[in-house]
Amino acid sequence: MNAPARRNPRGRRRHPLLRPALLALGLLALLLLGIAIGRALEDGPNPGGTQTNVRTLTPQPLPPAARTVTVTVTMG
């Protein structure tokens, strides 16, 4: 009877350059993302600018008085 073949406890063997290549791609993607965010912030408007708005307001008519009061002052 044949003994079963022993398996490598770590699973199948991967290519030795796979991890460094993935790490390099991740760092490159992070660098490109940082450059894109930096350019987007650089292209934005400058805060703190002065803007003046001039409007002409017209007075609104007053509604009629609901009650009229007469005050009489005498000096004596």
mmCIF file of the N, C-alpha and C atoms, coordinates in Angstrom:
data_MODEL
# 
_entry.id   MODEL 
# 
loop_
_atom_site.group_PDB 
_atom_site.id 
_atom_site.type_symbol 
_atom_site.label_atom_id 
_atom_site.label_alt_id 
_atom_site.label_comp_id 
_atom_site.label_asym_id 
_atom_site.label_entity_id 
_atom_site.label_seq_id 
_atom_site.pdbx_PDB_ins_code 
_atom_site.Cartn_x 
_atom_site.Cartn_y 
_atom_site.Cartn_z 
_atom_site.occupancy 
_atom_site.B_iso_or_equiv 
_atom_site.pdbx_formal_charge 
_atom_site.auth_seq_id 
_atom_site.auth_comp_id 
_atom_site.auth_asym_id 
_atom_site.auth_atom_id 
_atom_site.pdbx_PDB_model_num 
ATOM 1   N N  . MET A 1 1  ? 0.834   -1.170  0.000  1.00 0.00 ? 1  MET A N  1 
ATOM 2   C CA . MET A 1 1  ? 0.000   0.000   0.000  1.00 0.00 ? 1  MET A CA 1 
ATOM 3   C C  . MET A 1 1  ? 0.886   1.242   0.000  1.00 0.00 ? 1  MET A C  1 
ATOM 4   N N  . ASN A 1 2  ? 0.521   2.205   -0.824 1.00 0.00 ? 2  ASN A N  1 
ATOM 5   C CA . ASN A 1 2  ? 1.311   3.433   -0.942 1.00 0.00 ? 2  ASN A CA 1 
ATOM 6   C C  . ASN A 1 2  ? 0.868   4.451   0.103  1.00 0.00 ? 2  ASN A C  1 
ATOM 7   N N  . ALA A 1 3  ? 1.825   5.115   0.692  1.00 0.00 ? 3  ALA A N  1 
ATOM 8   C CA . ALA A 1 3  ? 1.508   6.176   1.658  1.00 0.00 ? 3  ALA A CA 1 
ATOM 9   C C  . ALA A 1 3  ? 1.041   7.416   0.903  1.00 0.00 ? 3  ALA A C  1 
ATOM 10  N N  . PRO A 1 4  ? 0.057   8.131   1.443  1.00 0.00 ? 4  PRO A N  1 
ATOM 11  C CA . PRO A 1 4  ? -0.411  9.331   0.742  1.00 0.00 ? 4  PRO A CA 1 
ATOM 12  C C  . PRO A 1 4  ? 0.702   10.371  0.650  1.00 0.00 ? 4  PRO A C  1 
ATOM 13  N N  . ALA A 1 5  ? 0.695   11.119  -0.441 1.00 0.00 ? 5  ALA A N  1 
ATOM 14  C CA . ALA A 1 5  ? 1.730   12.151  -0.661 1.00 0.00 ? 5  ALA A CA 1 
ATOM 15  C C  . ALA A 1 5  ? 1.562   13.262  0.374  1.00 0.00 ? 5  ALA A C  1 
ATOM 16  N N  . ARG A 1 6  ? 2.674   13.696  0.894  1.00 0.00 ? 6  ARG A N  1 
ATOM 17  C CA . ARG A 1 6  ? 2.622   14.772  1.893  1.00 0.00 ? 6  ARG A CA 1 
ATOM 18  C C  . ARG A 1 6  ? 2.450   16.116  1.183  1.00 0.00 ? 6  ARG A C  1 
ATOM 19  N N  . ARG A 1 7  ? 1.591   16.933  1.735  1.00 0.00 ? 7  ARG A N  1 
ATOM 20  C CA . ARG A 1 7  ? 1.355   18.263  1.173  1.00 0.00 ? 7  ARG A CA 1 
ATOM 21  C C  . ARG A 1 7  ? 2.201   19.284  1.914  1.00 0.00 ? 7  ARG A C  1 
ATOM 22  N N  . ASN A 1 8  ? 2.515   20.322  1.212  1.00 0.00 ? 8  ASN A N  1 
ATOM 23  C CA . ASN A 1 8  ? 3.221   21.432  1.827  1.00 0.00 ? 8  ASN A CA 1 
ATOM 24  C C  . ASN A 1 8  ? 2.226   22.146  2.740  1.00 0.00 ? 8  ASN A C  1 
ATOM 25  N N  . PRO A 1 9  ? 2.524   22.337  4.025  1.00 0.00 ? 9  PRO A N  1 
ATOM 26  C CA . PRO A 1 9  ? 1.539   22.945  4.929  1.00 0.00 ? 9  PRO A CA 1 
ATOM 27  C C  . PRO A 1 9  ? 1.176   24.388  4.550  1.00 0.00 ? 9  PRO A C  1 
ATOM 28  N N  . ARG A 1 10 ? 1.996   25.059  3.785  1.00 0.00 ? 10 ARG A N  1 
ATOM 29  C CA . ARG A 1 10 ? 1.698   26.442  3.396  1.00 0.00 ? 10 ARG A CA 1 
ATOM 30  C C  . ARG A 1 10 ? 0.872   26.498  2.121  1.00 0.00 ? 10 ARG A C  1 
ATOM 31  N N  . GLY A 1 11 ? 0.522   25.404  1.554  1.00 0.00 ? 11 GLY A N  1 
ATOM 32  C CA . GLY A 1 11 ? -0.247  25.410  0.318  1.00 0.00 ? 11 GLY A CA 1 
ATOM 33  C C  . GLY A 1 11 ? 0.687   25.419  -0.883 1.00 0.00 ? 11 GLY A C  1 
ATOM 34  N N  . ARG A 1 12 ? 0.187   25.811  -2.009 1.00 0.00 ? 12 ARG A N  1 
ATOM 35  C CA . ARG A 1 12 ? 1.035   25.776  -3.194 1.00 0.00 ? 12 ARG A CA 1 
ATOM 36  C C  . ARG A 1 12 ? 2.041   26.915  -3.187 1.00 0.00 ? 12 ARG A C  1 
ATOM 37  N N  . ARG A 1 13 ? 3.120   26.723  -3.816 1.00 0.00 ? 13 ARG A N  1 
ATOM 38  C CA . ARG A 1 13 ? 4.217   27.685  -3.845 1.00 0.00 ? 13 ARG A CA 1 
ATOM 39  C C  . ARG A 1 13 ? 3.894   28.782  -4.857 1.00 0.00 ? 13 ARG A C  1 
ATOM 40  N N  . ARG A 1 14 ? 4.095   30.047  -4.463 1.00 0.00 ? 14 ARG A N  1 
ATOM 41  C CA . ARG A 1 14 ? 3.825   31.168  -5.362 1.00 0.00 ? 14 ARG A CA 1 
ATOM 42  C C  . ARG A 1 14 ? 5.132   31.690  -5.934 1.00 0.00 ? 14 ARG A C  1 
ATOM 43  N N  . HIS A 1 15 ? 4.992   32.461  -6.966 1.00 0.00 ? 15 HIS A N  1 
ATOM 44  C CA . HIS A 1 15 ? 6.168   33.044  -7.613 1.00 0.00 ? 15 HIS A CA 1 
ATOM 45  C C  . HIS A 1 15 ? 6.835   34.011  -6.641 1.00 0.00 ? 15 HIS A C  1 
ATOM 46  N N  . PRO A 1 16 ? 8.161   33.970  -6.495 1.00 0.00 ? 16 PRO A N  1 
ATOM 47  C CA . PRO A 1 16 ? 8.831   34.794  -5.482 1.00 0.00 ? 16 PRO A CA 1 
ATOM 48  C C  . PRO A 1 16 ? 8.760   36.293  -5.764 1.00 0.00 ? 16 PRO A C  1 
ATOM 49  N N  . LEU A 1 17 ? 8.469   36.707  -6.973 1.00 0.00 ? 17 LEU A N  1 
ATOM 50  C CA . LEU A 1 17 ? 8.403   38.139  -7.288 1.00 0.00 ? 17 LEU A CA 1 
ATOM 51  C C  . LEU A 1 17 ? 6.980   38.682  -7.233 1.00 0.00 ? 17 LEU A C  1 
ATOM 52  N N  . LEU A 1 18 ? 6.003   37.827  -6.925 1.00 0.00 ? 18 LEU A N  1 
ATOM 53  C CA . LEU A 1 18 ? 4.607   38.268  -6.947 1.00 0.00 ? 18 LEU A CA 1 
ATOM 54  C C  . LEU A 1 18 ? 4.338   39.313  -5.869 1.00 0.00 ? 18 LEU A C  1 
ATOM 55  N N  . ARG A 1 19 ? 4.755   39.065  -4.639 1.00 0.00 ? 19 ARG A N  1 
ATOM 56  C CA . ARG A 1 19 ? 4.490   40.008  -3.546 1.00 0.00 ? 19 ARG A CA 1 
ATOM 57  C C  . ARG A 1 19 ? 5.189   41.355  -3.774 1.00 0.00 ? 19 ARG A C  1 
ATOM 58  N N  . PRO A 1 20 ? 6.475   41.394  -4.138 1.00 0.00 ? 20 PRO A N  1 
ATOM 59  C CA . PRO A 1 20 ? 7.110   42.697  -4.399 1.00 0.00 ? 20 PRO A CA 1 
ATOM 60  C C  . PRO A 1 20 ? 6.469   43.444  -5.579 1.00 0.00 ? 20 PRO A C  1 
ATOM 61  N N  . ALA A 1 21 ? 6.036   42.710  -6.600 1.00 0.00 ? 21 ALA A N  1 
ATOM 62  C CA . ALA A 1 21 ? 5.398   43.353  -7.745 1.00 0.00 ? 21 ALA A CA 1 
ATOM 63  C C  . ALA A 1 21 ? 4.061   43.969  -7.335 1.00 0.00 ? 21 ALA A C  1 
ATOM 64  N N  . LEU A 1 22 ? 3.282   43.247  -6.537 1.00 0.00 ? 22 LEU A N  1 
ATOM 65  C CA . LEU A 1 22 ? 1.999   43.796  -6.070 1.00 0.00 ? 22 LEU A CA 1 
ATOM 66  C C  . LEU A 1 22 ? 2.220   44.994  -5.154 1.00 0.00 ? 22 LEU A C  1 
ATOM 67  N N  . LEU A 1 23 ? 3.239   44.930  -4.321 1.00 0.00 ? 23 LEU A N  1 
ATOM 68  C CA . LEU A 1 23 ? 3.559   46.049  -3.444 1.00 0.00 ? 23 LEU A CA 1 
ATOM 69  C C  . LEU A 1 23 ? 3.965   47.274  -4.265 1.00 0.00 ? 23 LEU A C  1 
ATOM 70  N N  . ALA A 1 24 ? 4.774   47.074  -5.291 1.00 0.00 ? 24 ALA A N  1 
ATOM 71  C CA . ALA A 1 24 ? 5.192   48.181  -6.154 1.00 0.00 ? 24 ALA A CA 1 
ATOM 72  C C  . ALA A 1 24 ? 3.991   48.786  -6.881 1.00 0.00 ? 24 ALA A C  1 
ATOM 73  N N  . LEU A 1 25 ? 3.070   47.947  -7.359 1.00 0.00 ? 25 LEU A N  1 
ATOM 74  C CA . LEU A 1 25 ? 1.869   48.458  -8.028 1.00 0.00 ? 25 LEU A CA 1 
ATOM 75  C C  . LEU A 1 25 ? 0.989   49.247  -7.058 1.00 0.00 ? 25 LEU A C  1 
ATOM 76  N N  . GLY A 1 26 ? 0.874   48.776  -5.840 1.00 0.00 ? 26 GLY A N  1 
ATOM 77  C CA . GLY A 1 26 ? 0.086   49.495  -4.841 1.00 0.00 ? 26 GLY A CA 1 
ATOM 78  C C  . GLY A 1 26 ? 0.699   50.848  -4.506 1.00 0.00 ? 26 GLY A C  1 
ATOM 79  N N  . LEU A 1 27 ? 2.016   50.872  -4.352 1.00 0.00 ? 27 LEU A N  1 
ATOM 80  C CA . LEU A 1 27 ? 2.683   52.155  -4.075 1.00 0.00 ? 27 LEU A CA 1 
ATOM 81  C C  . LEU A 1 27 ? 2.567   53.114  -5.253 1.00 0.00 ? 27 LEU A C  1 
ATOM 82  N N  . LEU A 1 28 ? 2.657   52.602  -6.461 1.00 0.00 ? 28 LEU A N  1 
ATOM 83  C CA . LEU A 1 28 ? 2.492   53.446  -7.647 1.00 0.00 ? 28 LEU A CA 1 
ATOM 84  C C  . LEU A 1 28 ? 1.074   54.013  -7.711 1.00 0.00 ? 28 LEU A C  1 
ATOM 85  N N  . ALA A 1 29 ? 0.076   53.185  -7.412 1.00 0.00 ? 29 ALA A N  1 
ATOM 86  C CA . ALA A 1 29 ? -1.312  53.665  -7.404 1.00 0.00 ? 29 ALA A CA 1 
ATOM 87  C C  . ALA A 1 29 ? -1.505  54.736  -6.329 1.00 0.00 ? 29 ALA A C  1 
ATOM 88  N N  . LEU A 1 30 ? -0.889  54.551  -5.172 1.00 0.00 ? 30 LEU A N  1 
ATOM 89  C CA . LEU A 1 30 ? -0.987  55.539  -4.100 1.00 0.00 ? 30 LEU A CA 1 
ATOM 90  C C  . LEU A 1 30 ? -0.316  56.847  -4.503 1.00 0.00 ? 30 LEU A C  1 
ATOM 91  N N  . LEU A 1 31 ? 0.818   56.774  -5.164 1.00 0.00 ? 31 LEU A N  1 
ATOM 92  C CA . LEU A 1 31 ? 1.514   57.966  -5.636 1.00 0.00 ? 31 LEU A CA 1 
ATOM 93  C C  . LEU A 1 31 ? 0.663   58.724  -6.656 1.00 0.00 ? 31 LEU A C  1 
ATOM 94  N N  . LEU A 1 32 ? 0.093   57.986  -7.603 1.00 0.00 ? 32 LEU A N  1 
ATOM 95  C CA . LEU A 1 32 ? -0.750  58.635  -8.624 1.00 0.00 ? 32 LEU A CA 1 
ATOM 96  C C  . LEU A 1 32 ? -1.989  59.263  -8.007 1.00 0.00 ? 32 LEU A C  1 
ATOM 97  N N  . LEU A 1 33 ? -2.559  58.619  -7.014 1.00 0.00 ? 33 LEU A N  1 
ATOM 98  C CA . LEU A 1 33 ? -3.716  59.193  -6.323 1.00 0.00 ? 33 LEU A CA 1 
ATOM 99  C C  . LEU A 1 33 ? -3.327  60.480  -5.606 1.00 0.00 ? 33 LEU A C  1 
ATOM 100 N N  . GLY A 1 34 ? -2.170  60.488  -4.966 1.00 0.00 ? 34 GLY A N  1 
ATOM 101 C CA . GLY A 1 34 ? -1.701  61.696  -4.285 1.00 0.00 ? 34 GLY A CA 1 
ATOM 102 C C  . GLY A 1 34 ? -1.451  62.835  -5.253 1.00 0.00 ? 34 GLY A C  1 
ATOM 103 N N  . ILE A 1 35 ? -0.871  62.531  -6.402 1.00 0.00 ? 35 ILE A N  1 
ATOM 104 C CA . ILE A 1 35 ? -0.636  63.573  -7.416 1.00 0.00 ? 35 ILE A CA 1 
ATOM 105 C C  . ILE A 1 35 ? -1.965  64.124  -7.922 1.00 0.00 ? 35 ILE A C  1 
ATOM 106 N N  . ALA A 1 36 ? -2.943  63.244  -8.150 1.00 0.00 ? 36 ALA A N  1 
ATOM 107 C CA . ALA A 1 36 ? -4.251  63.694  -8.644 1.00 0.00 ? 36 ALA A CA 1 
ATOM 108 C C  . ALA A 1 36 ? -4.943  64.595  -7.624 1.00 0.00 ? 36 ALA A C  1 
ATOM 109 N N  . ILE A 1 37 ? -4.888  64.227  -6.347 1.00 0.00 ? 37 ILE A N  1 
ATOM 110 C CA . ILE A 1 37 ? -5.520  65.058  -5.311 1.00 0.00 ? 37 ILE A CA 1 
ATOM 111 C C  . ILE A 1 37 ? -4.790  66.394  -5.199 1.00 0.00 ? 37 ILE A C  1 
ATOM 112 N N  . GLY A 1 38 ? -3.466  66.378  -5.273 1.00 0.00 ? 38 GLY A N  1 
ATOM 113 C CA . GLY A 1 38 ? -2.698  67.621  -5.208 1.00 0.00 ? 38 GLY A CA 1 
ATOM 114 C C  . GLY A 1 38 ? -3.032  68.561  -6.345 1.00 0.00 ? 38 GLY A C  1 
ATOM 115 N N  . ARG A 1 39 ? -3.152  68.030  -7.537 1.00 0.00 ? 39 ARG A N  1 
ATOM 116 C CA . ARG A 1 39 ? -3.513  68.887  -8.682 1.00 0.00 ? 39 ARG A CA 1 
ATOM 117 C C  . ARG A 1 39 ? -4.936  69.423  -8.553 1.00 0.00 ? 39 ARG A C  1 
ATOM 118 N N  . ALA A 1 40 ? -5.835  68.608  -8.051 1.00 0.00 ? 40 ALA A N  1 
ATOM 119 C CA . ALA A 1 40 ? -7.222  69.075  -7.890 1.00 0.00 ? 40 ALA A CA 1 
ATOM 120 C C  . ALA A 1 40 ? -7.285  70.215  -6.880 1.00 0.00 ? 40 ALA A C  1 
ATOM 121 N N  . LEU A 1 41 ? -6.521  70.108  -5.797 1.00 0.00 ? 41 LEU A N  1 
ATOM 122 C CA . LEU A 1 41 ? -6.515  71.192  -4.809 1.00 0.00 ? 41 LEU A CA 1 
ATOM 123 C C  . LEU A 1 41 ? -5.834  72.432  -5.355 1.00 0.00 ? 41 LEU A C  1 
ATOM 124 N N  . GLU A 1 42 ? -4.834  72.257  -6.185 1.00 0.00 ? 42 GLU A N  1 
ATOM 125 C CA . GLU A 1 42 ? -4.113  73.392  -6.760 1.00 0.00 ? 42 GLU A CA 1 
ATOM 126 C C  . GLU A 1 42 ? -4.979  74.144  -7.762 1.00 0.00 ? 42 GLU A C  1 
ATOM 127 N N  . ASP A 1 43 ? -5.830  73.442  -8.485 1.00 0.00 ? 43 ASP A N  1 
ATOM 128 C CA . ASP A 1 43 ? -6.675  74.056  -9.504 1.00 0.00 ? 43 ASP A CA 1 
ATOM 129 C C  . ASP A 1 43 ? -7.894  74.751  -8.915 1.00 0.00 ? 43 ASP A C  1 
ATOM 130 N N  . GLY A 1 44 ? -8.178  74.556  -7.644 1.00 0.00 ? 44 GLY A N  1 
ATOM 131 C CA . GLY A 1 44 ? -9.364  75.137  -7.020 1.00 0.00 ? 44 GLY A CA 1 
ATOM 132 C C  . GLY A 1 44 ? -9.236  76.647  -6.874 1.00 0.00 ? 44 GLY A C  1 
ATOM 133 N N  . PRO A 1 45 ? -10.339 77.325  -6.599 1.00 0.00 ? 45 PRO A N  1 
ATOM 134 C CA . PRO A 1 45 ? -10.303 78.778  -6.434 1.00 0.00 ? 45 PRO A CA 1 
ATOM 135 C C  . PRO A 1 45 ? -9.575  79.169  -5.148 1.00 0.00 ? 45 PRO A C  1 
ATOM 136 N N  . ASN A 1 46 ? -9.003  80.358  -5.168 1.00 0.00 ? 46 ASN A N  1 
ATOM 137 C CA . ASN A 1 46 ? -8.320  80.865  -3.978 1.00 0.00 ? 46 ASN A CA 1 
ATOM 138 C C  . ASN A 1 46 ? -9.354  81.379  -2.978 1.00 0.00 ? 46 ASN A C  1 
ATOM 139 N N  . PRO A 1 47 ? -9.303  80.916  -1.739 1.00 0.00 ? 47 PRO A N  1 
ATOM 140 C CA . PRO A 1 47 ? -10.273 81.398  -0.751 1.00 0.00 ? 47 PRO A CA 1 
ATOM 141 C C  . PRO A 1 47 ? -9.932  82.812  -0.299 1.00 0.00 ? 47 PRO A C  1 
ATOM 142 N N  . GLY A 1 48 ? -10.926 83.508  0.203  1.00 0.00 ? 48 GLY A N  1 
ATOM 143 C CA . GLY A 1 48 ? -10.698 84.825  0.782  1.00 0.00 ? 48 GLY A CA 1 
ATOM 144 C C  . GLY A 1 48 ? -10.777 85.964  -0.216 1.00 0.00 ? 48 GLY A C  1 
ATOM 145 N N  . GLY A 1 49 ? -11.255 85.718  -1.411 1.00 0.00 ? 49 GLY A N  1 
ATOM 146 C CA . GLY A 1 49 ? -11.392 86.797  -2.383 1.00 0.00 ? 49 GLY A CA 1 
ATOM 147 C C  . GLY A 1 49 ? -12.511 87.747  -1.966 1.00 0.00 ? 49 GLY A C  1 
ATOM 148 N N  . THR A 1 50 ? -12.439 88.997  -2.455 1.00 0.00 ? 50 THR A N  1 
ATOM 149 C CA . THR A 1 50 ? -13.457 89.996  -2.117 1.00 0.00 ? 50 THR A CA 1 
ATOM 150 C C  . THR A 1 50 ? -14.472 90.078  -3.247 1.00 0.00 ? 50 THR A C  1 
ATOM 151 N N  . GLN A 1 51 ? -15.731 90.081  -2.866 1.00 0.00 ? 51 GLN A N  1 
ATOM 152 C CA . GLN A 1 51 ? -16.803 90.199  -3.840 1.00 0.00 ? 51 GLN A CA 1 
ATOM 153 C C  . GLN A 1 51 ? -17.781 91.234  -3.318 1.00 0.00 ? 51 GLN A C  1 
ATOM 154 N N  . THR A 1 52 ? -18.112 92.211  -4.161 1.00 0.00 ? 52 THR A N  1 
ATOM 155 C CA . THR A 1 52 ? -19.025 93.284  -3.767 1.00 0.00 ? 52 THR A CA 1 
ATOM 156 C C  . THR A 1 52 ? -20.294 93.174  -4.595 1.00 0.00 ? 52 THR A C  1 
ATOM 157 N N  . ASN A 1 53 ? -21.425 93.176  -3.911 1.00 0.00 ? 53 ASN A N  1 
ATOM 158 C CA . ASN A 1 53 ? -22.728 93.191  -4.568 1.00 0.00 ? 53 ASN A CA 1 
ATOM 159 C C  . ASN A 1 53 ? -23.411 94.511  -4.256 1.00 0.00 ? 53 ASN A C  1 
ATOM 160 N N  . VAL A 1 54 ? -23.933 95.172  -5.293 1.00 0.00 ? 54 VAL A N  1 
ATOM 161 C CA . VAL A 1 54 ? -24.648 96.431  -5.117 1.00 0.00 ? 54 VAL A CA 1 
ATOM 162 C C  . VAL A 1 54 ? -26.091 96.188  -5.523 1.00 0.00 ? 54 VAL A C  1 
ATOM 163 N N  . ARG A 1 55 ? -27.005 96.495  -4.579 1.00 0.00 ? 55 ARG A N  1 
ATOM 164 C CA . ARG A 1 55 ? -28.431 96.342  -4.863 1.00 0.00 ? 55 ARG A CA 1 
ATOM 165 C C  . ARG A 1 55 ? -29.141 97.639  -4.502 1.00 0.00 ? 55 ARG A C  1 
ATOM 166 N N  . THR A 1 56 ? -30.144 97.966  -5.278 1.00 0.00 ? 56 THR A N  1 
ATOM 167 C CA . THR A 1 56 ? -30.982 99.127  -4.970 1.00 0.00 ? 56 THR A CA 1 
ATOM 168 C C  . THR A 1 56 ? -32.288 98.615  -4.400 1.00 0.00 ? 56 THR A C  1 
ATOM 169 N N  . LEU A 1 57 ? -32.606 99.066  -3.187 1.00 0.00 ? 57 LEU A N  1 
ATOM 170 C CA . LEU A 1 57 ? -33.832 98.639  -2.529 1.00 0.00 ? 57 LEU A CA 1 
ATOM 171 C C  . LEU A 1 57 ? -34.879 99.734  -2.674 1.00 0.00 ? 57 LEU A C  1 
ATOM 172 N N  . THR A 1 58 ? -36.076 99.339  -2.998 1.00 0.00 ? 58 THR A N  1 
ATOM 173 C CA . THR A 1 58 ? -37.184 100.300 -3.092 1.00 0.00 ? 58 THR A CA 1 
ATOM 174 C C  . THR A 1 58 ? -38.060 100.121 -1.865 1.00 0.00 ? 58 THR A C  1 
ATOM 175 N N  . PRO A 1 59 ? -38.492 101.248 -1.257 1.00 0.00 ? 59 PRO A N  1 
ATOM 176 C CA . PRO A 1 59 ? -39.325 101.131 -0.055 1.00 0.00 ? 59 PRO A CA 1 
ATOM 177 C C  . PRO A 1 59 ? -40.694 100.538 -0.392 1.00 0.00 ? 59 PRO A C  1 
ATOM 178 N N  . GLN A 1 60 ? -41.203 99.745  0.514  1.00 0.00 ? 60 GLN A N  1 
ATOM 179 C CA . GLN A 1 60 ? -42.516 99.144  0.354  1.00 0.00 ? 60 GLN A CA 1 
ATOM 180 C C  . GLN A 1 60 ? -43.554 100.064 0.998  1.00 0.00 ? 60 GLN A C  1 
ATOM 181 N N  . PRO A 1 61 ? -44.765 100.129 0.441  1.00 0.00 ? 61 PRO A N  1 
ATOM 182 C CA . PRO A 1 61 ? -45.796 100.983 1.044  1.00 0.00 ? 61 PRO A CA 1 
ATOM 183 C C  . PRO A 1 61 ? -46.222 100.439 2.410  1.00 0.00 ? 61 PRO A C  1 
ATOM 184 N N  . LEU A 1 62 ? -46.528 101.351 3.330  1.00 0.00 ? 62 LEU A N  1 
ATOM 185 C CA . LEU A 1 62 ? -46.978 100.967 4.660  1.00 0.00 ? 62 LEU A CA 1 
ATOM 186 C C  . LEU A 1 62 ? -48.466 100.642 4.622  1.00 0.00 ? 62 LEU A C  1 
ATOM 187 N N  . PRO A 1 63 ? -48.884 99.661  5.368  1.00 0.00 ? 63 PRO A N  1 
ATOM 188 C CA . PRO A 1 63 ? -50.324 99.375  5.418  1.00 0.00 ? 63 PRO A CA 1 
ATOM 189 C C  . PRO A 1 63 ? -51.015 100.483 6.230  1.00 0.00 ? 63 PRO A C  1 
ATOM 190 N N  . PRO A 1 64 ? -52.299 100.721 5.995  1.00 0.00 ? 64 PRO A N  1 
ATOM 191 C CA . PRO A 1 64 ? -53.014 101.757 6.756  1.00 0.00 ? 64 PRO A CA 1 
ATOM 192 C C  . PRO A 1 64 ? -53.059 101.404 8.242  1.00 0.00 ? 64 PRO A C  1 
ATOM 193 N N  . ALA A 1 65 ? -53.073 102.456 9.071  1.00 0.00 ? 65 ALA A N  1 
ATOM 194 C CA . ALA A 1 65 ? -53.077 102.249 10.518 1.00 0.00 ? 65 ALA A CA 1 
ATOM 195 C C  . ALA A 1 65 ? -54.383 101.582 10.938 1.00 0.00 ? 65 ALA A C  1 
ATOM 196 N N  . ALA A 1 66 ? -54.310 100.655 11.858 1.00 0.00 ? 66 ALA A N  1 
ATOM 197 C CA . ALA A 1 66 ? -55.495 99.952  12.322 1.00 0.00 ? 66 ALA A CA 1 
ATOM 198 C C  . ALA A 1 66 ? -56.311 100.832 13.260 1.00 0.00 ? 66 ALA A C  1 
ATOM 199 N N  . ARG A 1 67 ? -55.639 101.755 14.009 1.00 0.00 ? 67 ARG A N  1 
ATOM 200 C CA . ARG A 1 67 ? -56.343 102.590 14.968 1.00 0.00 ? 67 ARG A CA 1 
ATOM 201 C C  . ARG A 1 67 ? -55.641 103.950 15.005 1.00 0.00 ? 67 ARG A C  1 
ATOM 202 N N  . THR A 1 68 ? -56.412 105.019 15.114 1.00 0.00 ? 68 THR A N  1 
ATOM 203 C CA . THR A 1 68 ? -55.856 106.365 15.201 1.00 0.00 ? 68 THR A CA 1 
ATOM 204 C C  . THR A 1 68 ? -56.045 106.881 16.614 1.00 0.00 ? 68 THR A C  1 
ATOM 205 N N  . VAL A 1 69 ? -54.969 107.434 17.179 1.00 0.00 ? 69 VAL A N  1 
ATOM 206 C CA . VAL A 1 69 ? -55.027 107.976 18.540 1.00 0.00 ? 69 VAL A CA 1 
ATOM 207 C C  . VAL A 1 69 ? -54.718 109.455 18.453 1.00 0.00 ? 69 VAL A C  1 
ATOM 208 N N  . THR A 1 70 ? -55.544 110.277 19.119 1.00 0.00 ? 70 THR A N  1 
ATOM 209 C CA . THR A 1 70 ? -55.318 111.721 19.150 1.00 0.00 ? 70 THR A CA 1 
ATOM 210 C C  . THR A 1 70 ? -54.863 112.090 20.560 1.00 0.00 ? 70 THR A C  1 
ATOM 211 N N  . VAL A 1 71 ? -53.767 112.824 20.636 1.00 0.00 ? 71 VAL A N  1 
ATOM 212 C CA . VAL A 1 71 ? -53.222 113.264 21.927 1.00 0.00 ? 71 VAL A CA 1 
ATOM 213 C C  . VAL A 1 71 ? -53.305 114.768 21.965 1.00 0.00 ? 71 VAL A C  1 
ATOM 214 N N  . THR A 1 72 ? -53.908 115.326 23.021 1.00 0.00 ? 72 THR A N  1 
ATOM 215 C CA . THR A 1 72 ? -54.013 116.782 23.176 1.00 0.00 ? 72 THR A CA 1 
ATOM 216 C C  . THR A 1 72 ? -53.169 117.171 24.386 1.00 0.00 ? 72 THR A C  1 
ATOM 217 N N  . VAL A 1 73 ? -52.291 118.131 24.193 1.00 0.00 ? 73 VAL A N  1 
ATOM 218 C CA . VAL A 1 73 ? -51.414 118.581 25.271 1.00 0.00 ? 73 VAL A CA 1 
ATOM 219 C C  . VAL A 1 73 ? -51.759 120.040 25.524 1.00 0.00 ? 73 VAL A C  1 
ATOM 220 N N  . THR A 1 74 ? -52.037 120.365 26.770 1.00 0.00 ? 74 THR A N  1 
ATOM 221 C CA . THR A 1 74 ? -52.297 121.770 27.132 1.00 0.00 ? 74 THR A CA 1 
ATOM 222 C C  . THR A 1 74 ? -51.274 122.184 28.163 1.00 0.00 ? 74 THR A C  1 
ATOM 223 N N  . MET A 1 75 ? -50.850 123.387 28.098 1.00 0.00 ? 75 MET A N  1 
ATOM 224 C CA . MET A 1 75 ? -49.885 123.918 29.059 1.00 0.00 ? 75 MET A CA 1 
ATOM 225 C C  . MET A 1 75 ? -50.631 124.957 29.895 1.00 0.00 ? 75 MET A C  1 
ATOM 226 N N  . GLY A 1 76 ? -50.515 124.874 31.118 1.00 0.00 ? 76 GLY A N  1 
ATOM 227 C CA . GLY A 1 76 ? -51.313 125.786 31.890 1.00 0.00 ? 76 GLY A CA 1 
ATOM 228 C C  . GLY A 1 76 ? -50.692 126.485 32.988 1.00 0.00 ? 76 GLY A C  1 
# 
